[in-house]
Amino acid sequence: MVRMRPDVFDALAGLLVAAGVAAALTPATAVFARRVGAVDAPRERGLGPGGTPLLGGLAIYAGVLVGVLLMLDITEELRGVLLGATLITVVGALDDRFDLPAVVKLTGQVAAAAIPVSMGVVVDNVTVPFIGPVDFEWTGAPLTILGMVAVMNIVNFSDGVDGLAAGVGMISAAAFAVIAFDLGRNDAGVLSAIVAGAALGFLVFNFPPASSYMGDCGANLLGLLLGCIAVLGAVKTNAVLALILPLVVLAVPFLDTTFVVLKRLKYRRPVYEADREHFHHRLDRIGFSPRRTALYLYAWMASMAGLAVALRFVPYSDNGGALDLRWTIVMGGLILLALIWSVYLVYVLEIVKFRRLRAWQLRRSDPQTAEHVIDAAVRHDLETGEFEAVRRGS
């Protein structure tokens, strides 16, 4: 029996179903993980103490699977998404238990991405602002696979502090759901809502202090699903901003990965090698708790996701490209707010060497100033918003 075209109520129902299933099964996955030995060990790039069970991604997978089967007709594209999700969940679970070599993990990611791409989840052409339609021809499939593998690794890299990867998945998927419905891609909108719900259900047990980790099976799964819904719900349309919207939604994890990879290349280290240069590590170094770190990065993610949604809903131009002055001012204000929040966090994350500037300012008056005194001054500046070092050093 073919269902009627899904609507927003189906999306909300799917979100609740997926959240309920994921929340109900997460404790069971934790028990299973302990029995099979899939337990987190202290890692160079992780901020957790170790000893927390992995495999929470199995609960996310179950939430998505049940939500999709209940709320959507299984099209060829959706079958490809589910098959790819199944493969990457299995590969990730094996990695959580046996710590697979990097080349094996990469092969699994490519294979998992290739499945939905081969079944229609592929970008053949896009409309680029100021340029017009661009046809990828035969390169569409490999480029789509490359993009999905990139998103998988981006989400995986963000999984270094309690609740962060799940929050990234939830906020991004929720934004994609709104955008997909606005573009008339209702199936993709419901799928996005289901993914957001599954991430939310798992987050109940993953928010700091976490009692369960999603592991590589969850991080890679969320990455693949986000890549698929970005293609189905936004990029695979003729909308002018279709290619831009996913980049805005995922701007924070994209920036995080870009900074880390460039730094590793600068010092001639392998890009897959773990280190402590991610955004959450920088926040940890200046005294932020895991909970505060997650909340700050959630807020940054939400501001960018909100900006992407506003780009679709604020009528700042007509179909011919003519700008409406009043709505253009509104859109400019929203962009400015997102930039202000981003600039604030740039200071927080020491990307402009805020801590070095504060240390220089304090040691100019007292060369013997201790590191803990500098850290306390930095925390005070961040909490009060005064940024004394920036004012005096400028």
Secondary structure as GFF3:
##gff-version 3
##sequence-region A 1 394
A	DSSP	alpha_helix	8	36	.	.	.	ID=ss1
A	DSSP	alpha_helix	57	71	.	.	.	ID=ss2
A	DSSP	alpha_helix	76	98	.	.	.	ID=ss3
A	DSSP	alpha_helix	102	118	.	.	.	ID=ss4
A	DSSP	beta_strand	125	128	.	.	.	ID=ss5
A	DSSP	beta_strand	132	135	.	.	.	ID=ss6
A	DSSP	three_ten_helix	137	139	.	.	.	ID=ss7
A	DSSP	alpha_helix	140	158	.	.	.	ID=ss8
A	DSSP	alpha_helix	164	182	.	.	.	ID=ss9
A	DSSP	alpha_helix	186	206	.	.	.	ID=ss10
A	DSSP	alpha_helix	215	230	.	.	.	ID=ss11
A	DSSP	pi_helix	231	235	.	.	.	ID=ss12
A	DSSP	alpha_helix	244	249	.	.	.	ID=ss13
A	DSSP	alpha_helix	251	266	.	.	.	ID=ss14
A	DSSP	alpha_helix	279	285	.	.	.	ID=ss15
A	DSSP	alpha_helix	290	313	.	.	.	ID=ss16
A	DSSP	alpha_helix	325	348	.	.	.	ID=ss17
A	DSSP	alpha_helix	354	365	.	.	.	ID=ss18
A	DSSP	alpha_helix	371	384	.	.	.	ID=ss19
A	DSSP	alpha_helix	388	393	.	.	.	ID=ss20
###
